[in-house]
Amino acid sequence: MDEAIFDFLSKYIDLTKEEKAILKEQNLFKSFAKGTVLLKEGELAKECFFILKGCMYSYYLVDGEVKVTEFFVEQQPITPISYTTKKPSEYYLECLEDCIIAIGSEERTEELMRKIPRLAILGSCVLEDEVVSQKTKYDNFIKLSPEQRYKSLQKESPELLNRIPQYLIASYLGIKPESLSRIRKRMHDNHNSLPI
């Protein structure tokens, strides 16, 4: 499991053997069963997460209806907005599958920064990547039709389409499950009618 974190960090810095040993000592990993809610609306997020195995999603409840905002899979960090702002969360964070997650906290981060000062540059790099990713997703949501968003999801994250229930994908796209079924049927029919 440590290797997954090392692989992620190596995108930003090359860790020495000593630094890897310090990270291993942290005992960061926890297992969570499918359906576990790690953050609820109204709670203050005291932890951030890194997914080693499994899939999670964030969502709002609007008049009892789930509105999905994001899916998270292996090798993805999750820093809840509440963790940064110190204000109660406006959304939920839940495991869609059984998950193994590395858990961080302010205390743990401070301790790691003391032991491995080079990690300080990592925070801003990861944050920058996340901001760019979120901005791109937001822009696509605004300017693309639901069918174009589905095609984009199919192209960018095809594995999600096999791992996530269709009703949650529909919610993420901002449409009803019946509309998603029509889009998928239309795409399937168009694909089958192409000349060989």
VEXZA-27329 format. One line per 8 residues: their letters; for each residue z, x, y of N, C-alpha, C, O, CB. Coordinates in Angstrom, 3 decimals. Glycine has a CB too. Layout:
<sites>
a	Z/X/Y/Z/X/Y/Z/X/Y/Z/X/Y/Z/X/Y; ... $
</sites>
This chain:
<sites>
mdeaifdf	0.000/0.821/-1.198/0.000/0.000/0.000/0.000/0.862/1.258/-0.603/0.513/2.273/1.204/-0.933/0.001; 0.688/1.991/1.164/0.718/2.889/2.320/-0.697/3.289/2.722/-1.003/3.443/3.904/1.560/4.142/2.012; -1.568/3.458/1.701/-2.930/3.918/1.983/-3.683/2.962/2.906/-4.489/3.401/3.726/-3.700/4.089/0.683; -3.429/1.664/2.779/-4.112/0.687/3.643/-3.752/0.930/5.106/-4.610/0.847/5.986/-3.739/-0.762/3.234; -2.481/1.230/5.360/-2.059/1.513/6.736/-2.653/2.831/7.194/-3.118/2.946/8.328/-0.516/1.549/6.849; -2.639/3.837/6.310/-3.206/5.140/6.687/-4.692/5.010/7.014/-5.177/5.622/7.966/-3.001/6.167/5.552; -5.417/4.206/6.217/-6.851/4.001/6.468/-7.071/3.371/7.842/-7.960/3.778/8.589/-7.474/3.109/5.369; -6.249/2.375/8.160/-6.370/1.712/9.456/-6.079/2.695/10.589/-6.847/2.786/11.546/-5.416/0.507/9.537 $
lskyidlt	-4.978/3.423/10.479/-4.595/4.363/11.535/-5.608/5.489/11.703/-5.784/6.008/12.805/-3.230/4.949/11.238; -6.277/5.869/10.610/-7.234/6.981/10.679/-8.463/6.643/11.526/-9.236/7.532/11.883/-7.675/7.371/9.275; -8.644/5.339/11.850/-9.741/4.970/12.760/-9.430/5.467/14.170/-10.324/5.616/15.002/-9.965/3.426/12.765; -8.151/5.719/14.419/-7.714/6.105/15.761/-7.175/7.532/15.850/-7.466/8.245/16.810/-6.661/5.154/16.234; -6.382/7.956/14.844/-5.840/9.325/14.844/-5.799/9.856/13.412/-5.728/9.084/12.456/-4.413/9.364/15.484; -5.844/11.178/13.278/-5.695/11.814/11.965/-4.227/12.121/11.754/-3.635/12.894/12.508/-6.562/13.114/11.851; -3.638/11.524/10.738/-2.220/11.729/10.457/-2.000/12.989/9.630/-2.775/13.295/8.725/-1.641/10.517/9.730; -0.935/13.712/9.952/-0.560/14.876/9.146/0.227/14.387/7.931/0.624/13.224/7.869/0.281/15.907/9.987 $
keekailk	0.453/15.287/6.961/1.257/14.927/5.783/2.659/14.516/6.200/3.229/13.572/5.654/1.326/16.103/4.787; 3.212/15.239/7.181/4.565/14.939/7.657/4.624/13.537/8.276/5.566/12.780/8.042/5.022/15.999/8.688; 3.605/13.212/9.066/3.568/11.894/9.711/3.424/10.778/8.680/4.034/9.717/8.812/2.412/11.824/10.721; 2.616/11.024/7.657/2.471/10.027/6.587/3.802/9.824/5.857/4.153/8.705/5.484/1.373/10.462/5.583; 4.528/10.916/5.662/5.827/10.829/4.988/6.813/10.004/5.823/7.581/9.213/5.275/6.398/12.246/4.729; 6.791/10.187/7.143/7.677/9.422/8.037/7.343/7.936/7.952/8.241/7.096/7.893/7.548/9.921/9.509; 6.047/7.612/7.945/5.638/6.205/7.848/6.078/5.591/6.518/6.513/4.440/6.472/4.113/6.080/8.006; 5.961/6.371/5.430/6.363/5.863/4.117/7.854/5.532/4.072/8.275/4.586/3.406/6.025/6.885/3.031 $
eqnlfksf	8.647/6.335/4.797/10.108/6.130/4.820/10.506/4.800/5.474/11.618/4.315/5.267/10.783/7.284/5.563; 9.610/4.223/6.252/9.974/3.053/7.064/10.200/1.782/6.254/10.815/0.838/6.748/8.905/2.797/8.078; 9.713/1.747/5.023/9.878/0.555/4.176/9.421/-0.708/4.922/10.194/-1.642/5.133/11.361/0.406/3.730; 8.148/-0.703/5.311/7.589/-1.744/6.171/7.166/-3.016/5.443/6.986/-4.056/6.078/6.421/-1.197/6.895; 7.005/-2.952/4.130/6.287/-4.005/3.421/7.149/-5.148/2.910/8.258/-4.948/2.413/5.571/-3.414/2.288; 6.603/-6.358/3.047/7.253/-7.547/2.498/6.180/-8.440/1.891/5.040/-8.456/2.354/8.067/-8.313/3.596; 6.552/-9.180/0.852/5.648/-10.151/0.222/6.022/-11.549/0.684/7.199/-11.874/0.839/5.707/-10.052/-1.334; 4.995/-12.379/0.905/5.205/-13.763/1.316/4.314/-14.665/0.478/3.154/-14.341/0.225/4.913/-13.952/2.830 $
akgtvllk	4.854/-15.785/0.052/4.088/-16.736/-0.751/3.150/-17.550/0.133/3.403/-17.750/1.321/5.032/-17.669/-1.528; 2.073/-18.009/-0.469/1.142/-18.917/0.205/1.926/-20.085/0.795/2.797/-20.656/0.138/0.042/-19.430/-0.781; 1.609/-20.432/2.039/2.283/-21.547/2.692/3.488/-21.135/3.534/4.043/-21.955/4.265/2.718/-22.531/1.664; 3.897/-19.860/3.434/5.022/-19.387/4.242/4.624/-19.363/5.716/3.586/-18.808/6.079/5.480/-17.977/3.778; 5.449/-19.964/6.551/5.204/-19.950/7.998/6.027/-18.806/8.597/7.257/-18.830/8.551/5.578/-21.340/8.667; 5.347/-17.815/9.153/6.032/-16.645/9.717/6.427/-16.854/11.172/7.305/-16.163/11.687/5.146/-15.417/9.604; 5.786/-17.797/11.826/6.123/-18.090/13.220/5.835/-19.564/13.478/4.774/-20.074/13.118/5.317/-17.175/14.210; 6.795/-20.242/14.109/6.612/-21.660/14.424/6.513/-21.851/15.927/6.996/-21.031/16.708/7.768/-22.504/13.851 $
egelakec	5.882/-22.941/16.314/5.841/-23.321/17.723/7.279/-23.421/18.234/8.140/-24.014/17.584/5.072/-24.675/17.927; 7.525/-22.834/19.400/8.856/-22.890/19.996/9.748/-21.717/19.644/10.763/-21.494/20.303/9.527/-24.138/19.587; 9.382/-20.956/18.606/10.169/-19.781/18.227/9.766/-18.570/19.069/8.654/-18.503/19.592/9.989/-19.470/16.725; 10.679/-17.631/19.187/10.390/-16.371/19.860/9.986/-15.366/18.792/10.750/-15.113/17.860/11.621/-15.860/20.692; 8.799/-14.791/18.916/8.324/-13.823/17.926/9.047/-12.496/18.125/8.973/-11.891/19.194/6.785/-13.629/18.030; 9.743/-12.054/17.087/10.470/-10.781/17.173/9.786/-9.702/16.339/10.230/-8.555/16.297/11.925/-10.960/16.710; 8.683/-10.096/15.666/7.990/-9.146/14.794/6.479/-9.240/15.002/5.940/-10.271/15.404/8.347/-9.408/13.312; 5.825/-8.119/14.710/4.363/-8.108/14.651/3.992/-7.736/13.218/4.844/-7.278/12.457/3.729/-7.095/15.707 $
ffilkgcm	2.735/-7.928/12.847/2.356/-7.840/11.440/1.056/-7.051/11.242/0.220/-6.937/12.138/2.207/-9.239/10.855; 0.931/-6.514/10.026/-0.320/-5.880/9.609/-0.563/-6.310/8.174/0.264/-6.064/7.296/-0.265/-4.301/9.745; -1.703/-6.955/7.936/-1.979/-7.514/6.603/-2.544/-6.451/5.668/-3.580/-5.842/5.936/-2.961/-8.694/6.706; -1.830/-6.249/4.565/-2.301/-5.322/3.536/-3.053/-6.080/2.451/-4.030/-5.585/1.888/-1.121/-4.539/2.923; -2.580/-7.292/2.169/-3.237/-8.109/1.152/-3.010/-9.566/1.516/-1.898/-9.973/1.852/-2.696/-7.790/-0.290; -4.086/-10.346/1.443/-3.955/-11.778/1.704/-4.654/-12.223/2.971/-5.369/-11.454/3.614/-2.514/-12.149/1.784; -4.432/-13.482/3.316/-5.090/-14.106/4.465/-4.076/-15.000/5.172/-3.301/-15.710/4.532/-6.354/-14.928/4.023; -4.095/-14.951/6.504/-3.211/-15.780/7.319/-4.049/-16.508/8.360/-5.212/-16.175/8.590/-2.098/-14.924/7.999 $
ysyylvdg	-3.430/-17.514/8.988/-4.125/-18.176/10.088/-3.131/-18.630/11.132/-1.956/-18.860/10.845/-4.945/-19.367/9.581; -3.637/-18.753/12.368/-2.816/-19.281/13.454/-3.397/-20.628/13.855/-4.608/-20.842/13.807/-2.766/-18.293/14.677; -2.494/-21.544/14.256/-2.959/-22.876/14.631/-1.948/-23.565/15.550/-0.763/-23.232/15.576/-3.206/-23.729/13.376; -2.462/-24.529/16.294/-1.650/-25.424/17.111/-1.583/-26.760/16.393/-2.449/-27.071/15.575/-2.236/-25.582/18.560; -0.571/-27.546/16.687/-0.535/-28.931/16.245/-0.729/-29.797/17.478/0.097/-29.780/18.390/0.809/-29.273/15.501; -1.827/-30.559/17.508/-2.109/-31.455/18.627/-2.093/-32.879/18.086/-2.970/-33.268/17.314/-3.488/-31.114/19.313; -1.099/-33.647/18.492/-0.902/-35.009/17.976/-0.925/-35.026/16.451/-1.521/-35.910/15.835/-1.983/-35.956/18.528; -0.266/-34.033/15.855/-0.165/-33.955/14.398/-1.376/-33.370/13.699/-1.364/-33.187/12.482/0.082/-35.297/13.858 $
evkvteff	-2.428/-33.074/14.462/-3.655/-32.520/13.871/-3.682/-31.002/14.043/-3.394/-30.480/15.120/-4.917/-33.158/14.520; -4.037/-30.298/12.948/-4.110/-28.834/12.966/-5.365/-28.390/13.715/-6.474/-28.834/13.418/-4.106/-28.260/11.520; -5.164/-27.498/14.697/-6.272/-26.903/15.450/-6.212/-25.396/15.217/-5.390/-24.702/15.815/-6.191/-27.255/16.996; -7.090/-24.892/14.342/-7.080/-23.477/13.955/-7.661/-22.614/15.073/-8.714/-22.917/15.632/-7.877/-23.265/12.646; -6.942/-21.525/15.385/-7.427/-20.614/16.431/-7.942/-19.294/15.879/-8.799/-18.653/16.489/-6.325/-20.340/17.424; -7.417/-18.882/14.713/-7.820/-17.572/14.196/-7.463/-17.434/12.731/-6.487/-18.016/12.256/-7.165/-16.452/14.999; -8.274/-16.647/12.012/-7.977/-16.239/10.644/-7.755/-14.729/10.655/-8.386/-14.006/11.426/-9.136/-16.645/9.653; -6.859/-14.261/9.799/-6.561/-12.831/9.708/-6.604/-12.421/8.243/-6.069/-13.115/7.378/-5.168/-12.498/10.341 $
veqqpitp	-7.248/-11.280/7.968/-7.346/-10.794/6.593/-6.916/-9.319/6.543/-6.423/-8.764/7.525/-8.802/-10.967/6.044; -7.115/-8.710/5.379/-6.699/-7.332/5.164/-7.181/-6.409/6.288/-8.266/-6.579/6.845/-7.219/-6.837/3.824; -6.338/-5.437/6.594/-6.619/-4.405/7.607/-6.612/-4.951/9.037/-7.167/-4.330/9.944/-7.966/-3.761/7.324; -5.989/-6.103/9.235/-5.919/-6.656/10.590/-4.490/-6.680/11.095/-3.583/-7.146/10.405/-6.510/-8.065/10.628; -4.296/-6.171/12.317/-2.969/-6.299/12.937/-2.846/-7.668/13.600/-3.841/-8.236/14.050/-2.727/-5.164/13.980; -1.633/-8.194/13.659/-1.380/-9.457/14.346/-0.191/-9.245/15.286/0.929/-9.001/14.838/-1.102/-10.627/13.322; -0.442/-9.341/16.570/0.637/-9.270/17.553/0.708/-10.625/18.240/-0.083/-10.909/19.139/0.408/-8.105/18.595; 1.654/-11.467/17.822/1.754/-12.787/18.449/1.955/-12.663/19.962/2.643/-11.756/20.432/2.911/-13.589/17.826 $
isyttkkp	1.358/-13.571/20.708/1.485/-13.557/22.169/2.958/-13.587/22.558/3.371/-12.907/23.498/0.732/-14.758/22.802; 3.738/-14.365/21.845/5.171/-14.499/22.109/5.899/-13.162/21.986/6.875/-12.924/22.696/5.787/-15.512/21.153; 5.434/-12.291/21.092/6.038/-10.970/20.889/5.908/-10.130/22.156/6.808/-9.369/22.511/5.377/-10.243/19.692; 4.771/-10.286/22.826/4.489/-9.521/24.041/5.119/-10.158/25.272/5.703/-9.465/26.105/2.988/-9.391/24.241; 4.998/-11.489/25.388/5.453/-12.178/26.606/6.956/-12.487/26.607/7.542/-12.753/27.657/4.679/-13.468/26.777; 7.571/-12.449/25.417/8.988/-12.824/25.269/9.227/-14.289/25.624/10.322/-14.659/26.049/9.868/-11.931/26.149; 8.205/-15.114/25.450/8.325/-16.553/25.665/8.110/-17.251/24.331/7.465/-16.691/23.444/7.304/-17.058/26.737; 8.637/-18.468/24.167/8.457/-19.175/22.889/6.977/-19.329/22.523/6.119/-19.544/23.379/9.119/-20.557/22.953 $
seyylecl	6.718/-19.210/21.232/5.342/-19.325/20.738/4.805/-20.739/20.939/5.538/-21.721/20.825/5.270/-18.940/19.250; 3.538/-20.817/21.233/2.888/-22.119/21.360/2.147/-22.495/20.083/1.622/-23.603/19.971/1.924/-22.118/22.542; 2.103/-21.573/19.118/1.361/-21.848/17.891/2.127/-21.390/16.658/3.180/-20.758/16.750/0.001/-21.170/17.936; 1.562/-21.731/15.493/2.121/-21.377/14.197/1.316/-20.226/13.596/0.137/-20.048/13.903/2.129/-22.602/13.245; 1.969/-19.454/12.741/1.312/-18.385/11.993/1.725/-18.569/10.537/2.908/-18.493/10.206/1.704/-16.941/12.543; 0.733/-18.815/9.661/1.045/-19.200/8.277/0.194/-18.425/7.284/-0.949/-18.069/7.570/0.835/-20.705/8.078; 0.772/-18.168/6.104/0.039/-17.491/5.020/-0.848/-18.506/4.305/-0.371/-19.526/3.807/1.025/-16.812/4.008; -2.137/-18.212/4.264/-3.097/-19.064/3.534/-3.163/-18.665/2.069/-3.575/-19.457/1.220/-4.504/-18.970/4.168 $
edciiaig	-2.757/-17.441/1.776/-2.720/-16.914/0.413/-1.385/-16.183/0.260/-0.671/-15.981/1.242/-3.954/-15.953/0.116; -1.050/-15.788/-0.966/0.079/-14.874/-1.139/-0.270/-13.598/-0.374/-1.386/-13.089/-0.486/0.373/-14.576/-2.676; 0.671/-13.088/0.393/0.382/-11.946/1.275/1.370/-10.802/1.082/2.539/-11.013/0.757/0.400/-12.392/2.730; 0.875/-9.598/1.288/1.732/-8.418/1.442/1.482/-7.923/2.852/0.347/-7.631/3.228/1.429/-7.289/0.347; 2.553/-7.832/3.630/2.422/-7.565/5.062/3.380/-6.459/5.482/4.530/-6.417/5.044/2.686/-8.844/5.881; 2.889/-5.562/6.340/3.761/-4.577/6.978/4.303/-5.232/8.239/3.560/-5.820/9.023/2.995/-3.225/7.303; 5.611/-5.118/8.415/6.251/-5.804/9.542/6.796/-4.786/10.532/7.488/-3.837/10.165/7.384/-6.732/9.050; 6.462/-5.014/11.801/6.951/-4.143/12.864/7.856/-4.908/13.807/7.816/-6.136/13.878/5.786/-3.527/13.636 $
seerteel	8.675/-4.154/14.531/9.549/-4.743/15.544/9.691/-3.732/16.673/9.280/-2.580/16.532/10.952/-5.134/14.946; 10.266/-4.150/17.778/10.443/-3.223/18.895/11.297/-2.037/18.487/10.983/-0.897/18.830/11.075/-3.936/20.088; 12.377/-2.295/17.755/13.273/-1.211/17.335/12.537/-0.229/16.433/12.641/0.987/16.594/14.510/-1.777/16.607; 11.791/-0.782/15.480/11.051/0.063/14.539/9.982/0.874/15.271/9.772/2.050/14.974/10.405/-0.797/13.432; 9.305/0.233/16.233/8.278/0.925/17.011/8.890/2.058/17.815/8.341/3.159/17.854/7.554/-0.052/17.943; 10.030/1.798/18.463/10.695/2.853/19.243/11.084/4.032/18.361/10.919/5.190/18.744/11.942/2.295/19.946; 11.605/3.721/17.170/11.995/4.782/16.237/10.781/5.602/15.812/10.835/6.831/15.767/12.689/4.185/15.000; 9.674/4.902/15.496/8.453/5.614/15.107/7.904/6.469/16.246/7.424/7.578/16.014/7.390/4.622/14.650 $
mrkiprla	7.974/5.958/17.471/7.475/6.717/18.634/8.294/7.994/18.853/7.763/9.020/19.279/7.518/5.838/19.910; 9.598/7.913/18.553/10.438/9.111/18.672/10.037/10.146/17.627/9.975/11.344/17.903/11.934/8.749/18.519; 9.764/9.648/16.412/9.443/10.561/15.313/7.992/11.036/15.340/7.691/12.168/14.962/9.726/9.888/13.992; 7.089/10.145/15.797/5.654/10.493/15.865/5.136/10.092/17.248/4.505/9.043/17.381/4.822/9.773/14.715; 5.389/10.903/18.279/4.981/10.540/19.648/3.485/10.249/19.800/3.078/9.488/20.678/5.358/11.649/20.592; 2.672/10.864/18.934/1.217/10.646/19.039/0.824/9.189/18.809/-0.256/8.764/19.220/0.486/11.528/18.038; 1.691/8.429/18.159/1.376/7.027/17.890/1.289/6.195/19.173/0.734/5.096/19.167/2.422/6.432/16.963; 1.834/6.719/20.260/1.803/5.983/21.532/0.370/5.669/21.955/0.104/4.588/22.480/2.508/6.789/22.635 $
ilgscvle	-0.556/6.602/21.730/-1.963/6.365/22.118/-2.582/5.265/21.266/-3.517/4.581/21.683/-2.793/7.662/21.983; -2.041/5.113/20.070/-2.576/4.121/19.140/-2.441/2.706/19.677/-3.362/1.898/19.559/-1.875/4.228/17.801; -1.282/2.407/20.271/-1.028/1.059/20.766/-2.090/0.582/21.728/-2.600/-0.530/21.592/0.309/0.999/21.431; -2.431/1.410/22.699/-3.430/0.985/23.686/-4.820/0.877/23.068/-5.603/0.010/23.458/-3.461/1.962/24.862; -5.139/1.751/22.104/-6.460/1.687/21.446/-6.610/0.404/20.633/-7.637/-0.270/20.707/-6.667/2.913/20.529; -5.565/0.070/19.850/-5.603/-1.144/19.023/-5.664/-2.371/19.927/-6.420/-3.307/19.665/-4.361/-1.220/18.081; -4.862/-2.360/20.995/-4.845/-3.482/21.932/-6.219/-3.682/22.563/-6.692/-4.811/22.699/-3.789/-3.255/23.022; -6.848/-2.585/22.942/-8.182/-2.659/23.552/-9.181/-3.283/22.577/-9.970/-4.148/22.957/-8.663/-1.251/23.983 $
devvsqkt	-9.141/-2.842/21.325/-10.039/-3.396/20.300/-9.795/-4.886/20.102/-10.739/-5.664/19.967/-9.854/-2.655/18.966; -8.517/-5.282/20.084/-8.167/-6.687/19.905/-8.648/-7.546/21.081/-9.157/-8.651/20.891/-6.656/-6.831/19.735; -8.477/-7.022/22.289/-8.911/-7.759/23.482/-10.418/-7.988/23.438/-10.889/-9.090/23.720/-8.520/-6.995/24.772; -11.172/-6.953/23.087/-12.634/-7.066/22.993/-13.013/-8.093/21.930/-13.882/-8.935/22.154/-13.275/-5.690/22.665; -12.359/-8.021/20.775/-12.644/-8.954/19.680/-12.365/-10.395/20.102/-13.187/-11.282/19.873/-11.808/-8.596/18.440; -11.207/-10.625/20.716/-10.841/-11.981/21.144/-11.782/-12.501/22.229/-12.154/-13.675/22.222/-9.395/-12.004/21.657; -12.166/-11.634/23.156/-13.072/-12.044/24.243/-14.425/-12.451/23.656/-15.005/-13.458/24.064/-13.252/-10.889/25.285; -14.923/-11.668/22.702/-16.201/-11.979/22.059/-16.126/-13.326/21.351/-17.042/-14.141/21.467/-16.590/-10.872/21.058 $
kydnfikl	-15.028/-13.568/20.612/-14.867/-14.844/19.913/-14.798/-16.008/20.894/-15.396/-17.061/20.669/-13.608/-14.819/19.045; -14.069/-15.808/21.973/-13.943/-16.859/22.989/-15.307/-17.162/23.618/-15.686/-18.323/23.766/-12.928/-16.439/24.083; -16.031/-16.113/23.982/-17.364/-16.300/24.584/-18.293/-17.042/23.634/-19.034/-17.933/24.048/-17.982/-14.941/24.966; -18.248/-16.665/22.345/-19.099/-17.333/21.355/-18.726/-18.802/21.210/-19.597/-19.657/21.050/-18.992/-16.631/19.998; -17.437/-19.090/21.267/-16.997/-20.473/21.136/-17.531/-21.315/22.289/-17.907/-22.472/22.102/-15.465/-20.549/21.084; -17.560/-20.726/23.484/-18.011/-21.447/24.674/-19.528/-21.636/24.681/-20.017/-22.718/25.006/-17.576/-20.703/25.933; -20.269/-20.592/24.325/-21.728/-20.649/24.526/-22.544/-21.055/23.287/-23.714/-21.415/23.412/-22.204/-19.314/24.993; -21.934/-20.997/22.096/-22.697/-21.323/20.893/-22.404/-22.742/20.414/-21.311/-23.271/20.619/-22.386/-20.323/19.781 $
speqryks	-23.402/-23.344/19.774/-23.204/-24.655/19.156/-22.365/-24.463/17.887/-22.250/-23.339/17.398/-24.582/-25.348/18.829; -21.777/-25.536/17.345/-21.013/-25.403/16.097/-21.840/-24.763/14.975/-21.325/-23.944/14.214/-20.510/-26.775/15.644; -23.121/-25.136/14.875/-23.959/-24.545/13.824/-24.150/-23.052/14.051/-24.102/-22.269/13.103/-25.325/-25.245/13.768; -24.367/-22.649/15.310/-24.517/-21.223/15.617/-23.213/-20.472/15.351/-23.235/-19.331/14.888/-24.953/-21.029/17.084; -22.057/-21.121/15.648/-20.758/-20.484/15.385/-20.559/-20.296/13.877/-20.034/-19.277/13.428/-19.598/-21.335/15.982; -20.990/-21.299/13.109/-20.867/-21.195/11.655/-21.741/-20.051/11.134/-21.308/-19.267/10.290/-21.263/-22.532/10.975; -22.969/-19.963/11.642/-23.870/-18.872/11.234/-23.286/-17.514/11.605/-23.394/-16.551/10.846/-25.256/-19.042/11.887; -22.669/-17.448/12.773/-22.033/-16.211/13.223/-20.883/-15.832/12.290/-20.734/-14.668/11.917/-21.521/-16.361/14.672 $
lqkespel	-20.074/-16.822/11.917/-18.966/-16.588/10.997/-19.498/-16.134/9.639/-18.935/-15.241/9.006/-18.108/-17.862/10.842; -20.590/-16.763/9.203/-21.231/-16.425/7.936/-21.719/-14.972/7.949/-21.617/-14.261/6.949/-22.408/-17.384/7.656; -22.249/-14.547/9.094/-22.776/-13.185/9.228/-21.662/-12.149/9.393/-21.691/-11.096/8.756/-23.726/-13.110/10.418; -20.665/-12.456/10.262/-19.607/-11.502/10.583/-18.523/-11.420/9.497/-18.021/-10.336/9.202/-18.973/-11.877/11.905; -18.170/-12.549/8.915/-17.062/-12.588/7.942/-17.387/-13.491/6.766/-16.700/-14.490/6.553/-15.771/-13.065/8.616; -18.428/-13.161/5.991/-18.837/-14.055/4.899/-17.726/-14.293/3.869/-17.671/-15.357/3.254/-20.056/-13.481/4.199; -16.836/-13.299/3.680/-15.765/-13.448/2.690/-14.813/-14.589/3.048/-14.198/-15.191/2.167/-14.982/-12.143/2.564; -14.697/-14.882/4.338/-13.799/-15.963/4.759/-14.256/-17.307/4.219/-13.432/-18.157/3.881/-13.711/-16.021/6.282 $
lnripqyl	-15.566/-17.505/4.137/-16.100/-18.801/3.717/-15.731/-19.135/2.278/-15.709/-20.306/1.900/-17.608/-18.818/3.874; -15.439/-18.107/1.465/-15.032/-18.339/0.077/-13.514/-18.419/-0.080/-13.013/-18.909/-1.092/-15.578/-17.236/-0.813; -12.790/-17.937/0.926/-11.331/-17.853/0.809/-10.608/-18.990/1.513/-9.456/-19.290/1.197/-10.849/-16.542/1.365; -11.277/-19.620/2.460/-10.598/-20.578/3.331/-11.110/-21.994/3.072/-12.320/-22.204/2.984/-10.800/-20.201/4.811; -10.212/-22.959/2.948/-10.650/-24.347/2.743/-11.585/-24.811/3.864/-11.411/-24.446/5.027/-9.433/-25.283/2.659; -12.566/-25.612/3.494/-13.592/-26.059/4.445/-13.006/-26.819/5.645/-13.508/-26.702/6.763/-14.601/-26.944/3.730; -11.944/-27.597/5.406/-11.391/-28.374/6.520/-10.788/-27.458/7.586/-10.782/-27.799/8.769/-10.325/-29.358/6.008; -10.276/-26.280/7.162/-9.735/-25.324/8.136/-10.857/-24.603/8.867/-10.738/-24.308/10.056/-8.817/-24.304/7.443 $
iasylgik	-11.941/-24.319/8.165/-13.108/-23.700/8.825/-13.661/-24.677/9.863/-14.011/-24.280/10.974/-14.221/-23.313/7.775; -13.738/-25.955/9.493/-14.217/-26.972/10.433/-13.324/-27.005/11.678/-13.821/-27.050/12.803/-14.252/-28.369/9.756; -12.015/-26.982/11.471/-11.075/-26.991/12.594/-11.301/-25.768/13.489/-11.311/-25.885/14.714/-9.614/-27.019/12.079; -11.482/-24.601/12.875/-11.725/-23.358/13.615/-13.001/-23.465/14.463/-13.064/-22.956/15.582/-11.834/-22.164/12.637; -14.015/-24.139/13.903/-15.290/-24.303/14.623/-15.225/-25.417/15.667/-16.133/-25.566/16.485/-16.416/-24.596/13.633; -14.139/-26.199/15.629/-13.981/-27.279/16.604/-14.736/-28.542/16.235/-15.123/-29.323/17.105/-14.432/-26.814/17.949; -14.949/-28.742/14.916/-15.691/-29.923/14.464/-14.943/-30.591/13.311/-13.971/-30.041/12.792/-17.135/-29.537/14.027; -15.397/-31.766/12.919/-14.811/-32.489/11.791/-15.405/-31.949/10.477/-16.523/-31.434/10.474/-15.065/-34.031/11.926 $
peslsrir	-14.665/-32.064/9.364/-15.178/-31.579/8.074/-16.534/-32.176/7.702/-17.370/-31.498/7.105/-14.183/-31.888/6.980; -16.757/-33.473/8.063/-18.051/-34.110/7.735/-19.199/-33.407/8.470/-20.291/-33.243/7.927/-18.026/-35.625/8.107; -18.930/-32.998/9.713/-19.961/-32.298/10.498/-20.278/-30.951/9.866/-21.434/-30.532/9.813/-19.501/-32.105/11.965; -19.236/-30.277/9.387/-19.466/-28.987/8.722/-20.290/-29.189/7.459/-21.179/-28.389/7.166/-18.123/-28.294/8.380; -20.006/-30.245/6.711/-20.790/-30.537/5.494/-22.257/-30.746/5.837/-23.141/-30.274/5.122/-20.235/-31.787/4.773; -22.518/-31.463/6.944/-23.919/-31.685/7.359/-24.593/-30.368/7.751/-25.747/-30.125/7.398/-23.981/-32.681/8.546; -23.870/-29.530/8.475/-24.426/-28.223/8.885/-24.766/-27.401/7.650/-25.850/-26.824/7.562/-23.422/-27.443/9.794; -23.843/-27.348/6.698/-24.068/-26.544/5.484/-25.248/-27.092/4.682/-26.056/-26.327/4.154/-22.795/-26.522/4.604 $
krmhdnhn	-25.343/-28.421/4.595/-26.460/-29.034/3.859/-27.781/-28.720/4.547/-28.763/-28.371/3.891/-26.270/-30.568/3.745; -27.802/-28.845/5.881/-29.027/-28.558/6.642/-29.450/-27.096/6.449/-30.630/-26.810/6.248/-28.812/-28.860/8.151; -28.486/-26.177/6.510/-28.805/-24.759/6.334/-29.307/-24.493/4.917/-30.235/-23.710/4.718/-27.571/-23.886/6.633; -28.687/-25.151/3.933/-29.099/-24.987/2.540/-30.514/-25.525/2.339/-31.346/-24.882/1.699/-28.112/-25.704/1.592; -30.781/-26.715/2.893/-32.122/-27.328/2.766/-33.181/-26.469/3.446/-34.266/-26.275/2.899/-32.131/-28.750/3.377; -32.873/-25.950/4.642/-33.812/-25.093/5.377/-34.097/-23.812/4.614/-35.229/-23.329/4.587/-33.261/-24.759/6.765; -33.042/-23.260/3.987/-33.196/-22.017/3.226/-34.103/-22.268/2.011/-34.971/-21.454/1.697/-31.801/-21.469/2.772; -33.890/-23.401/1.337/-34.675/-23.706/0.133/-36.118/-24.089/0.448/-36.988/-24.016/-0.419/-34.016/-24.829/-0.640 $
slpi	-36.369/-24.499/1.695/-37.734/-24.894/2.032/-38.565/-23.735/2.565/-39.751/-23.894/2.853/-37.710/-26.005/3.048; -37.931/-22.554/2.697/-38.684/-21.396/3.182/-39.710/-20.959/2.148/-39.436/-20.985/0.948/-37.734/-20.230/3.516; -40.912/-20.550/2.615/-41.918/-20.081/1.645/-41.489/-18.742/1.032/-40.895/-17.893/1.695/-43.311/-19.936/2.327; -41.807/-18.588/-0.238/-41.426/-17.362/-0.947/-42.532/-16.329/-0.828/-42.405/-15.225/-1.358/-41.124/-17.655/-2.435 $
</sites>
